[in-house]
Amino acid sequence: MSSAPEVSSKASGEQPTASPRLTLPKRVRIRKTRDYRWVQGRGRKLRQTFLLAIAISGATGVARMGITVSRKVGNAVTRNRVKRWLREAIRHERIDLEGVWDVVFIAHPSSANVGAQAIRDDVAAVVRRLSNSGPAPQSRAQRAPGRSR
C-alpha cells in the first residue's frame, strides 16, 4: 500500500477531462400531465420494434423527453426495469438529437422481454429519424401547452 494520500484533480489544480454530462436534469424531462397530453395529441408518431415515440417541435427552447410504461408491459418490477432501460438509453442518445423536440417514448408490452441494448437501439433510431427530418408539421401556430380556444 502507498502511504501518499490521493489528491483529486480539483485539489491539484488540474482540469478534469471534458466528457459530456450524461444526466437527465429536470429541464430536459417532460413532467406535467398537460405536456404529455399536448405531445401525444398533436405529435408525430414514430413506430419502432419495442417503442412508440411521439414527437413535436418543442416550444421551450430545449429538447425534452418523457417516458410512459403502462401496466400492459407487466408488473411493477418489470415496468421499473423497462423504465430504467429507457432512461439509460435516453441519457446516452439525447446528446445526438439535433433540434428542439418534445418526445414521449411509450414502451410496447414486448419491451419487457428484450434487453437494454434493444431498447437503446430503438431510441437511437428515433433520435436519428428526428435529427434527419425537419420540424414536426403544425396545423396551427404553435401555442403554449395548456391553452385552449
Salt bridges, closest charged atoms under 4 A:
ASP35 OD2 - ARG64 NH1 3.29
GLU88 OE1 - ARG91 NH2 2.89
GLU88 OE2 - HIS92 NE2 2.88
GLU93 OE2 - ARG120 NE 2.86
ASP102 OD2 - ARG64 NH2 3.08
